[in-house]
């Protein structure tokens, strides 16, 4: 029995029917050669026979005073958490995504352990899929992707499930307590607070100067993003789309333009969103603003990875995609420079204040009148660079299906795996009923950028031919 941390409790306290706080991943596999007809059914049996560790065998217990506690679920029945379904006819990815939209809109049952796993068989082209949903109070999306990899192996001949849903509970608690200490510990230390408060005041002064067009900082002023369809109030329904981008093509662009792969991704997202807004009559006259994770790790400082959420202005109204890419690169460099000049405590408290105000606005229903903090969350998670297998089934794709941040209606998360960028787009259905146009716009933006730079995508005919014979 352990107490729910303040950080974990925040995800529970601010959850609503329209804004559930869970994250998920969608993995696509190909059946092994010579797999029996009941391969997926046997896989489900292996998963259900696995011994679960915390937090997956824990549920919430409320108390009259104080925060809830995590307690062992003695009545845990894996039949309630591990389900097998057939992909609806015509057994396509589109049909699968429609079902995932329904599942992702549903909140998890707080009277039971806060996770669900669905395995879908009969997906086109001899494939099957796994959709794994966990509450953010258990772990974030990055941790989820790392944990699910523990069931995979580089050995294509291994047919037994070595481990699944296994988490080092001591490590999980250590990470959570470390995060809470990072966020709130400095407020208890007068010495650190004395350093953080002047730094925040200085940052506020810079924002004020920028508002008055008298110079200022390189960061966008919080809550000055343009209001777009991506800031519409949420309803429970969700829209989901996925696409794949070849890492080699983005790396080629980045190398020739002297920018980073993340810069190229931001440009593709920016072009895709701007075109969508133009087609729907709602493109703003000022740049869109993205919220993105930024690493604050300093060289020669043993303090682990420091991550915060930064605001980044995307491209200008410049129509030349190469110049827009350079604009984004410059903006990203400025933001990185501004954040690395902060102490970790200042950056974390600055982020906490921004996100708290945004969450409070959403909770109070003030989203229609309060200026948006940003327009979209864009993040890129680096996954394995080698081919992995699940009981002999090769992993083909991993699509992040994330939660939607306060005040927003769109999330774009990219998972880099085995030389491919797997993109997962999630939106509020009432704001964006169909995400396919934005996904298509991203692919078109990649082609446009290559053409503008005079680059031709490398074709791997031999590799494709080999793949088709498997």
PETASUL-V679667 format. One record per pair of residues at least 6 apart in sequence whose C-alpha atoms are under 6 Angstrom apart, sorted by the first residue. I is the first residue (numbers start at 1). J is the second residue. D is the distance in Angstrom with one decimal. If there is no record, write none. Layout:
# PETASUL-V679667
{{I,J,D} {I,J,D}}
This chain:
# PETASUL-V679667
{{1,70,5.6} {1,71,4.7} {2,69,5.5} {2,70,5.2} {3,69,4.3} {4,68,5.7} {4,69,5.1} {8,137,4.4} {11,137,5.9} {15,21,5.7} {17,236,5.9} {18,234,5.7} {18,235,4.6} {18,236,4.0} {20,107,5.7} {21,136,5.7} {22,134,5.6} {22,135,4.1} {22,136,5.0} {22,403,5.9} {23,133,5.8} {23,134,5.7} {23,141,5.8} {23,402,4.7} {23,403,5.5} {24,132,5.4} {24,133,4.2} {24,401,4.9} {24,402,5.9} {25,131,5.8} {25,132,5.5} {25,399,5.8} {25,400,4.7} {25,401,5.3} {26,130,5.7} {26,131,4.6} {26,398,5.7} {26,399,5.0} {27,129,5.5} {27,130,5.1} {27,397,5.7} {27,398,4.5} {28,129,4.5} {28,396,5.4} {28,397,5.1} {29,127,5.5} {29,128,5.4} {29,129,6.0} {29,393,6.0} {29,394,5.6} {29,395,4.6} {29,396,5.3} {30,126,5.9} {30,127,4.3} {30,393,5.5} {30,394,5.6} {31,126,5.8} {31,127,5.6} {31,393,5.1} {32,392,5.7} {32,393,4.8} {48,78,5.9} {53,166,5.7} {54,169,5.6} {57,72,5.9} {57,73,5.7} {58,70,5.8} {58,71,5.3} {58,72,4.4} {58,73,5.1} {58,113,5.4} {59,70,5.6} {59,71,5.6} {59,73,5.8} {59,112,5.4} {59,113,4.5} {60,69,5.8} {60,70,5.0} {61,68,5.5} {61,69,5.2} {62,68,4.5} {81,116,4.8} {81,117,6.0} {82,117,4.9} {82,118,5.9} {83,118,4.8} {84,118,5.8} {84,119,4.8} {84,120,5.9} {85,120,4.9} {86,120,5.2} {86,121,4.8} {86,122,5.6} {87,96,5.6} {87,120,5.8} {87,122,5.8} {87,123,5.8} {88,95,5.9} {91,123,5.1} {91,124,5.5} {92,124,5.5} {101,238,5.5} {101,239,5.9} {105,236,5.6} {105,237,5.4} {105,238,5.7} {108,114,5.8} {114,134,6.0} {114,135,5.6} {115,133,5.5} {115,134,4.3} {116,133,5.2} {117,131,5.8} {117,132,4.5} {118,130,5.7} {118,131,5.1} {119,129,5.8} {119,130,4.5} {120,128,5.6} {120,129,5.0} {121,128,4.7} {151,163,5.2} {151,164,5.1} {152,388,5.9} {152,389,5.3} {152,390,5.0} {153,388,5.4} {153,389,5.3} {154,388,4.8} {156,389,5.8} {156,392,4.6} {157,392,5.5} {158,391,5.6} {158,392,5.9} {159,391,4.1} {159,392,5.7} {160,391,5.6} {186,192,5.6} {187,193,5.7} {196,346,5.2} {206,216,4.2} {206,217,5.2} {207,216,5.9} {207,221,5.6} {209,215,5.7} {209,216,4.8} {210,216,4.6} {218,334,5.6} {219,335,5.7} {222,373,5.5} {223,371,5.1} {223,372,4.9} {223,373,4.0} {225,289,5.8} {225,372,5.4} {225,373,6.0} {225,374,5.3} {229,431,6.0} {230,375,5.8} {230,408,5.9} {230,409,4.9} {230,410,5.8} {231,407,5.9} {231,408,4.6} {231,409,5.4} {232,431,5.6} {234,428,5.5} {237,429,5.3} {238,427,5.7} {238,428,4.8} {238,429,4.6} {239,426,5.8} {239,427,5.1} {239,429,4.9} {240,425,5.6} {240,426,4.8} {241,425,5.2} {241,435,5.6} {241,436,6.0} {242,423,5.4} {242,424,4.7} {243,423,5.3} {244,421,5.6} {244,422,4.8} {245,420,5.9} {245,421,5.0} {246,420,4.9} {247,419,5.2} {247,420,5.0} {247,421,6.0} {251,261,6.0} {254,260,5.4} {254,261,5.6} {263,329,5.6} {267,325,5.6} {268,442,5.3} {268,445,5.6} {272,438,5.3} {272,441,4.5} {272,442,5.0} {277,283,4.6} {287,314,5.7} {287,315,5.9} {287,316,5.3} {288,314,5.6} {289,312,5.5} {289,313,4.5} {289,314,5.9} {289,374,4.9} {289,375,5.4} {290,311,5.8} {290,312,5.2} {290,374,5.6} {290,375,5.8} {290,376,5.1} {290,377,5.7} {291,310,5.6} {291,311,4.8} {291,377,4.6} {292,309,5.4} {292,310,5.4} {292,377,5.8} {292,378,5.3} {292,379,5.6} {293,308,5.6} {293,309,4.5} {294,307,5.5} {294,308,5.4} {294,309,5.9} {295,306,5.5} {295,307,4.6} {296,306,4.7} {296,307,5.8} {297,305,5.2} {297,306,5.2} {314,328,5.4} {315,324,5.0} {315,327,5.8} {315,328,5.5} {321,449,5.8} {358,406,5.6} {359,406,5.1} {361,367,5.8} {362,406,5.9} {362,407,5.9} {376,410,5.4} {376,411,5.8} {377,411,5.0} {378,412,4.9} {378,413,5.7} {379,413,4.9} {380,413,5.9} {380,414,4.6} {380,415,5.9} {381,415,4.8} {382,415,6.0} {382,416,4.9} {383,416,5.2} {383,417,4.9} {384,417,5.3} {385,417,5.7} {385,418,4.2} {386,418,5.3} {388,394,6.0} {388,395,5.7} {389,395,5.5} {399,422,5.6} {399,423,6.0} {399,424,5.1} {400,424,5.1} {401,424,5.8} {404,411,5.8} {409,427,5.2} {409,428,5.1} {410,426,5.8} {410,427,4.4} {411,425,5.8} {411,426,5.3} {412,424,5.9} {412,425,4.7} {413,423,5.9} {413,424,5.4} {414,422,5.6} {414,423,4.4} {415,421,5.7} {415,422,5.1}}
